[in-house]
Amino acid sequence: MFSERYAIAWEQASDLGHRRLQDLEELRPHVASDFIPVLWSEGFGRSGELDQSILARSASVKAGLFGGRVFVIAPLYVTSICQEQCLYCNFRGGNKGVGVERRRLTDDELKQEALYLIEQKGLRVLELVYSTDPRMRMDAMCRHVELVRGLLENHGGGLVGISAEAFDEADYRCLIDAGLCWSVLWQETYDRSRYAVLHPGKTKKANFEYRLDAYERMLEAGVEHVGLGVLSGLSDWRHDWATLLLHEEYLQKQYGRGTTILGLPRLKPAPGALFQDSPFIPNRQEFLVSVALHNIFAPSTVAFVSTREDWDLCVELARGGGCLFTLNCSTTPGGYSLHHGGCQFAAHSYDAPIYSAKLRDAGLEPVFSWQSHDLSPQHRPELFVNECVHSAPG
């Protein structure tokens, strides 16, 4: 398990940051020691020649694999009732109502929200999002996956993913049996001491090692696509991204396949959070180039472009294609058809029928009815044949 070698990886990330920068053409995919020195190089994130080379190479690599296609997705929040005390989150249990409405969707409400996204917005891939709700356990989550998967099948097919707390291997198997395609889980930060401060209490999320090893439990259970990432801004972002690369390299070597989805969240202020300001947030250019560098490190991994960011930056992050791209977005249960208020964090919502055209204007091709194998182009070159529905209704 990665937790057993975490301390070595954390120190290794620091040591590699002092190595001499190699020529970009010499960087070997999936070799973390080649890429980590770039994060600390003098010109990184400065909008100079190094950045331009990284951005251009990233776009070229992605375009070669994905042809400018971006895979449209929308989150569907199920509950905002949470027993965690994460200091940076609006859903933290200690927040008594600042900017949040505590709700737990019934099955009928979940169905209404899902049908709104499917029928009114043309979405065919939905991400079920859960806080750590003590009354929303695995049996309910499996039932929800089956419910939404059934609705999608009735409308021509689609995929269901989940963003939730870390689970045991047996739980992931239950979710797969219910029809789950992927699971995403952000490590938040690899800095163990910062993690402890930001996640007080004795919950499973407060257990750093348990969360760190969740990705291996997903892979061992057979989750088809596993998403890993950090919340940039909780601690030194360079050290977090460097350890992330080492973690990904470890999973690839250990299991013969690694994570296929990269989470990109940057810390954004939430009205009911205790942790509001951070000196660790990468600026716009640093963030953009970090994602581009990762595209070169793991070309077939798809970045999860989030509406935490403004439209122009989302488009820049998607250059060349090969990413999950969020359009319609509400970060509260019932925030679509039920018009519930509140949020987990500040986010934009880019209406699918309108912004799909804007994506095409930017040289990207939104794919709504995409399939699981579309995220594995290196194994299926024939997938570049245009088989998907590429536009939303309306």
C-alpha positions as CSV (number, residue, x, y, z in Angstrom):
1,M,0.0,0.0,0.0
2,F,1.2,3.5,-0.8
3,S,0.7,4.5,2.9
4,E,3.6,2.2,3.7
5,R,6.0,4.2,1.5
6,Y,4.4,7.6,1.9
7,A,7.2,9.0,4.1
8,I,9.8,8.1,1.5
9,A,7.7,9.5,-1.3
10,W,7.2,12.8,0.6
11,E,10.9,13.2,1.1
12,Q,11.7,12.1,-2.4
13,A,9.4,14.8,-3.8
14,S,11.5,17.4,-2.0
15,D,14.8,16.0,-3.1
16,L,13.8,15.7,-6.7
17,G,12.8,19.4,-6.7
18,H,16.5,20.3,-6.5
19,R,17.5,18.3,-9.6
20,R,18.6,19.9,-12.8
21,L,15.9,20.5,-15.3
22,Q,16.0,18.2,-18.4
23,D,15.1,19.1,-21.9
24,L,11.3,18.7,-22.3
25,E,11.9,16.3,-25.2
26,E,13.7,13.9,-22.9
27,L,10.9,13.7,-20.3
28,R,9.6,10.1,-20.1
29,P,5.8,9.6,-19.6
30,H,4.9,8.2,-16.2
31,V,8.5,8.7,-14.8
32,A,7.9,11.1,-11.9
33,S,11.6,11.8,-11.3
34,D,11.8,13.4,-14.8
35,F,8.9,15.8,-14.2
36,I,9.2,16.9,-10.6
37,P,12.2,19.1,-11.2
38,V,10.2,21.1,-13.7
39,L,7.7,22.2,-11.0
40,W,10.5,24.0,-9.2
41,S,12.4,25.3,-12.2
42,E,13.0,29.0,-12.3
43,G,10.9,29.8,-15.4
44,F,7.9,27.6,-14.4
45,G,4.6,29.5,-14.3
46,R,6.3,32.8,-15.5
47,S,4.7,32.9,-18.9
48,G,8.0,32.6,-20.6
49,E,9.6,30.2,-23.1
50,L,9.4,27.2,-20.8
51,D,5.7,27.7,-20.2
52,Q,4.9,28.1,-23.9
53,S,6.8,24.9,-24.7
54,I,4.9,22.9,-22.0
55,L,1.5,24.3,-23.1
56,A,2.2,23.7,-26.8
57,R,3.5,20.1,-26.3
58,S,0.5,19.4,-24.0
59,A,-2.0,20.5,-26.6
60,S,-0.3,18.5,-29.3
61,V,-0.2,15.3,-27.2
62,K,-3.8,15.7,-26.3
63,A,-5.0,16.5,-29.8
64,G,-3.1,13.5,-31.1
65,L,-4.9,11.2,-28.7
66,F,-8.4,12.8,-28.4
67,G,-8.7,15.0,-31.5
68,G,-10.1,17.9,-29.5
69,R,-12.9,15.9,-28.0
70,V,-14.0,16.8,-24.4
71,F,-16.4,14.6,-22.5
72,V,-19.3,16.4,-21.0
73,I,-20.4,15.7,-17.4
74,A,-22.5,17.2,-14.7
75,P,-22.5,16.7,-10.9
76,L,-25.7,15.7,-9.1
77,Y,-25.5,16.4,-5.4
78,V,-27.5,14.0,-3.2
79,T,-26.9,15.3,0.3
80,S,-25.4,18.3,2.1
81,I,-25.7,16.8,5.6
82,C,-22.2,16.1,6.7
83,Q,-20.4,14.8,9.8
84,E,-17.0,15.9,8.7
85,Q,-15.3,19.1,10.0
86,C,-13.1,20.0,7.0
87,L,-12.1,23.6,7.7
88,Y,-12.3,24.7,4.0
89,C,-15.7,23.3,3.2
90,N,-19.1,24.9,3.4
91,F,-20.7,21.5,4.2
92,R,-18.6,21.0,7.4
93,G,-20.7,19.8,10.3
94,G,-19.9,22.9,12.3
95,N,-21.4,25.3,9.8
96,K,-24.8,26.2,11.2
97,G,-26.3,27.6,8.1
98,V,-23.9,30.1,6.5
99,G,-24.4,29.8,2.8
100,V,-25.8,26.2,3.0
101,E,-29.2,24.5,3.1
102,R,-29.0,21.1,4.7
103,R,-30.9,18.7,2.5
104,R,-31.0,15.0,1.7
105,L,-32.8,14.1,-1.6
106,T,-35.4,11.5,-1.6
107,D,-35.4,8.9,-4.4
108,D,-38.2,10.8,-6.1
109,E,-36.3,14.1,-5.8
110,L,-33.1,12.5,-7.2
111,K,-35.1,11.1,-10.1
112,Q,-36.5,14.5,-10.8
113,E,-33.1,16.1,-10.8
114,A,-31.6,13.4,-13.0
115,L,-34.4,13.6,-15.5
116,Y,-34.0,17.4,-15.7
117,L,-30.3,17.0,-16.6
118,I,-31.0,14.2,-19.0
119,E,-34.1,15.5,-20.8
120,Q,-33.7,19.2,-20.6
121,K,-29.9,19.6,-20.9
122,G,-29.0,16.5,-23.0
123,L,-26.5,15.1,-20.4
124,R,-25.8,11.4,-20.5
125,V,-23.0,11.2,-17.9
126,L,-23.8,12.1,-14.3
127,E,-21.6,12.2,-11.2
128,L,-23.4,11.5,-7.9
129,V,-21.9,13.6,-5.2
130,Y,-22.2,12.8,-1.5
131,S,-21.1,14.4,1.7
132,T,-20.4,12.1,4.7
133,D,-24.0,11.8,5.7
134,P,-24.6,9.3,8.5
135,R,-27.9,8.3,7.1
136,M,-26.8,8.0,3.5
137,R,-24.9,4.7,3.5
138,M,-23.8,2.1,0.9
139,D,-27.2,0.5,0.4
140,A,-28.7,3.9,-0.5
141,M,-25.8,4.8,-2.8
142,C,-26.1,1.5,-4.7
143,R,-29.8,2.2,-5.0
144,H,-29.1,5.6,-6.4
145,V,-26.6,4.3,-8.9
146,E,-29.1,1.8,-10.1
147,L,-31.9,4.4,-10.3
148,V,-29.8,6.9,-12.3
149,R,-28.3,4.2,-14.5
150,G,-31.8,3.0,-15.3
151,L,-33.0,6.4,-16.2
152,L,-30.0,6.8,-18.6
153,E,-30.7,3.5,-20.2
154,N,-34.3,4.5,-20.8
155,H,-32.9,7.5,-22.7
156,G,-30.4,5.7,-24.9
157,G,-27.7,4.9,-22.4
158,G,-25.1,6.7,-20.2
159,L,-22.7,6.5,-17.4
160,V,-22.8,7.0,-13.6
161,G,-19.8,8.0,-11.4
162,I,-19.5,8.8,-7.8
163,S,-17.7,11.4,-5.6
164,A,-17.9,10.4,-2.0
165,E,-15.9,9.4,1.1
166,A,-13.3,6.6,0.9
167,F,-14.8,3.1,1.2
168,D,-13.7,-0.5,1.8
169,E,-13.0,-2.7,-1.2
170,A,-16.2,-4.7,-0.7
171,D,-18.2,-1.4,-0.9
172,Y,-16.7,-0.5,-4.2
173,R,-17.6,-4.0,-5.5
174,C,-21.2,-3.3,-4.5
175,L,-21.2,0.0,-6.4
176,I,-19.8,-1.7,-9.5
177,D,-22.5,-4.4,-9.3
178,A,-25.1,-1.5,-9.1
179,G,-23.7,-0.1,-12.4
180,L,-20.9,2.3,-11.3
181,C,-18.4,3.3,-14.0
182,W,-15.9,5.4,-12.1
183,S,-15.1,6.8,-8.7
184,V,-13.2,10.0,-8.0
185,L,-11.6,10.9,-4.6
186,W,-9.3,13.9,-4.1
187,Q,-6.5,13.3,-1.6
188,E,-6.9,17.0,-0.7
189,T,-3.2,17.3,0.4
190,Y,-0.3,14.9,0.8
191,D,1.1,17.0,3.7
192,R,0.3,14.7,6.6
193,S,0.6,17.4,9.2
194,R,-1.5,19.9,7.3
195,Y,-4.1,17.2,6.6
196,A,-4.5,16.6,10.3
197,V,-5.1,20.3,11.0
198,L,-7.6,20.7,8.2
199,H,-9.5,17.4,9.0
200,P,-10.1,17.4,12.7
201,G,-12.0,14.6,14.4
202,K,-11.9,10.8,14.3
203,T,-13.9,10.1,11.1
204,K,-12.7,7.9,8.2
205,K,-11.7,11.0,6.3
206,A,-9.6,12.2,9.2
207,N,-7.6,8.9,8.8
208,F,-4.9,10.0,6.4
209,E,-3.6,6.5,5.6
210,Y,-7.1,5.1,5.0
211,R,-7.8,7.8,2.4
212,L,-4.4,7.4,0.8
213,D,-5.0,3.7,0.2
214,A,-8.5,4.1,-1.2
215,Y,-7.3,4.2,-4.7
216,E,-5.7,0.8,-4.4
217,R,-9.0,-0.5,-2.9
218,M,-10.8,0.9,-6.0
219,L,-8.4,-0.8,-8.4
220,E,-8.5,-4.1,-6.5
221,A,-12.3,-4.0,-6.6
222,G,-12.3,-3.4,-10.3
223,V,-13.5,0.2,-10.6
224,E,-13.0,0.9,-14.3
225,H,-11.9,4.5,-14.0
226,V,-10.3,5.9,-10.8
227,G,-9.8,9.6,-10.2
228,L,-7.0,11.0,-8.1
229,G,-6.2,14.7,-7.3
230,V,-5.3,17.3,-4.8
231,L,-7.1,20.5,-3.7
232,S,-4.4,23.0,-4.7
233,G,-4.0,25.6,-2.0
234,L,-4.3,23.6,1.2
235,S,-0.5,23.3,1.5
236,D,2.6,23.9,-0.7
237,W,1.1,23.1,-4.1
238,R,4.4,22.1,-5.7
239,H,5.1,19.5,-3.1
240,D,1.5,18.2,-3.4
241,W,1.7,17.9,-7.2
242,A,5.1,16.3,-6.9
243,T,3.9,13.7,-4.5
244,L,0.8,13.2,-6.7
245,L,3.1,12.2,-9.6
246,L,4.9,9.7,-7.4
247,H,1.6,8.2,-6.2
248,E,0.4,7.8,-9.8
249,E,3.7,6.2,-10.8
250,Y,3.4,3.8,-7.9
251,L,-0.1,2.8,-8.8
252,Q,0.9,2.2,-12.5
253,K,3.8,0.0,-11.5
254,Q,1.9,-1.9,-8.8
255,Y,-1.3,-2.6,-10.7
256,G,-0.4,-2.4,-14.3
257,R,-2.9,0.4,-14.6
258,G,-3.3,3.5,-12.7
259,T,-5.7,6.4,-12.3
260,T,-7.3,7.6,-15.5
261,I,-9.0,10.8,-14.1
262,L,-7.0,13.8,-12.7
263,G,-8.9,16.1,-10.2
264,L,-8.0,19.8,-10.7
265,P,-9.8,21.6,-7.8
266,R,-8.2,24.9,-6.7
267,L,-9.2,26.2,-3.3
268,K,-12.1,28.7,-3.5
269,P,-13.6,30.6,-0.5
270,A,-16.8,29.1,1.0
271,P,-18.9,31.4,3.1
272,G,-19.2,29.0,6.0
273,A,-15.6,27.7,6.0
274,L,-13.1,28.4,8.7
275,F,-10.1,28.3,6.4
276,Q,-10.7,31.2,4.0
277,D,-7.3,32.5,2.9
278,S,-4.3,30.6,1.8
279,P,-0.8,31.5,0.7
280,F,-0.5,28.2,-1.1
281,I,-2.8,28.7,-4.0
282,P,-1.1,28.5,-7.4
283,N,-1.8,31.5,-9.5
284,R,-3.6,31.2,-12.8
285,Q,-0.5,30.6,-14.9
286,E,1.1,28.2,-12.5
287,F,-2.1,26.2,-12.3
288,L,-2.5,26.1,-16.1
289,V,1.0,25.0,-16.7
290,S,0.9,22.4,-13.9
291,V,-2.1,20.7,-15.6
292,A,-0.3,20.9,-19.0
293,L,2.8,19.3,-17.5
294,H,0.7,16.5,-16.2
295,N,-0.8,16.0,-19.6
296,I,2.7,15.2,-20.8
297,F,3.4,13.0,-17.8
298,A,0.2,11.0,-18.3
299,P,-1.2,11.7,-21.8
300,S,-4.2,9.4,-21.6
301,T,-5.3,10.6,-18.2
302,V,-8.3,12.9,-18.5
303,A,-8.3,16.1,-16.4
304,F,-11.6,16.9,-14.7
305,V,-12.2,20.5,-15.7
306,S,-14.2,22.2,-12.9
307,T,-16.6,25.1,-13.0
308,R,-14.7,26.4,-9.9
309,E,-12.8,28.2,-12.7
310,D,-14.0,30.8,-15.2
311,W,-14.9,29.9,-18.7
312,D,-11.8,31.2,-20.4
313,L,-9.6,29.2,-18.0
314,C,-11.7,26.1,-18.5
315,V,-11.2,26.3,-22.2
316,E,-7.5,26.8,-21.8
317,L,-7.3,23.8,-19.5
318,A,-9.1,21.7,-22.2
319,R,-6.7,22.6,-25.1
320,G,-6.3,19.6,-27.4
321,G,-9.2,17.8,-25.7
322,G,-9.1,14.7,-23.6
323,C,-10.7,15.9,-20.4
324,L,-14.0,15.7,-18.5
325,F,-15.7,19.0,-19.0
326,T,-18.3,20.2,-16.5
327,L,-21.2,22.3,-18.0
328,N,-24.4,22.6,-16.0
329,C,-23.3,22.7,-12.4
330,S,-25.0,23.0,-9.0
331,T,-23.2,22.2,-5.8
332,T,-26.3,21.8,-3.6
333,P,-28.8,18.9,-3.5
334,G,-31.8,19.9,-5.6
335,G,-30.1,22.9,-7.2
336,Y,-31.4,22.2,-10.7
337,S,-35.1,21.5,-11.1
338,L,-35.9,21.9,-7.4
339,H,-34.3,25.3,-7.1
340,H,-32.8,24.7,-3.7
341,G,-30.2,27.3,-2.5
342,G,-26.8,27.1,-0.9
343,C,-23.5,25.6,-2.2
344,Q,-20.5,23.6,-1.2
345,F,-18.2,26.1,-2.9
346,A,-18.6,28.9,-5.3
347,A,-19.0,27.6,-8.9
348,H,-20.1,28.7,-12.3
349,S,-22.8,26.9,-14.4
350,Y,-22.3,26.8,-18.1
351,D,-25.6,25.8,-19.7
352,A,-25.1,22.9,-22.0
353,P,-27.3,24.0,-25.0
354,I,-25.5,27.3,-25.1
355,Y,-21.9,26.5,-24.1
356,S,-21.6,23.5,-26.3
357,A,-21.6,25.9,-29.2
358,K,-19.0,28.0,-27.5
359,L,-16.8,25.0,-27.1
360,R,-16.9,24.4,-30.8
361,D,-16.1,28.0,-31.4
362,A,-12.9,27.4,-29.3
363,G,-12.0,24.4,-31.5
364,L,-13.2,21.7,-29.1
365,E,-15.8,19.0,-29.7
366,P,-18.2,18.4,-26.8
367,V,-19.2,14.7,-26.6
368,F,-22.4,14.0,-24.6
369,S,-23.0,10.3,-25.2
370,W,-19.5,9.1,-24.5
371,Q,-18.6,5.6,-23.4
372,S,-16.2,4.3,-20.8
373,H,-13.7,3.1,-23.3
374,D,-13.4,6.7,-24.7
375,L,-11.1,7.3,-21.7
376,S,-8.6,4.7,-22.8
377,P,-7.5,5.8,-26.3
378,Q,-4.1,4.2,-26.1
379,H,-5.7,0.8,-26.1
380,R,-8.4,1.4,-28.7
381,P,-7.2,3.5,-31.6
382,E,-10.4,2.8,-33.5
383,L,-12.3,4.9,-31.0
384,F,-11.4,8.0,-32.9
385,V,-14.2,7.1,-35.4
386,N,-17.0,9.6,-34.7
387,E,-19.6,7.3,-33.0
388,C,-21.0,9.7,-30.4
389,V,-23.7,12.2,-30.2
390,H,-21.8,15.5,-30.2
391,S,-24.5,18.1,-29.3
392,A,-27.0,18.8,-26.7
393,P,-30.7,19.4,-27.6
394,G,-32.0,22.9,-27.9
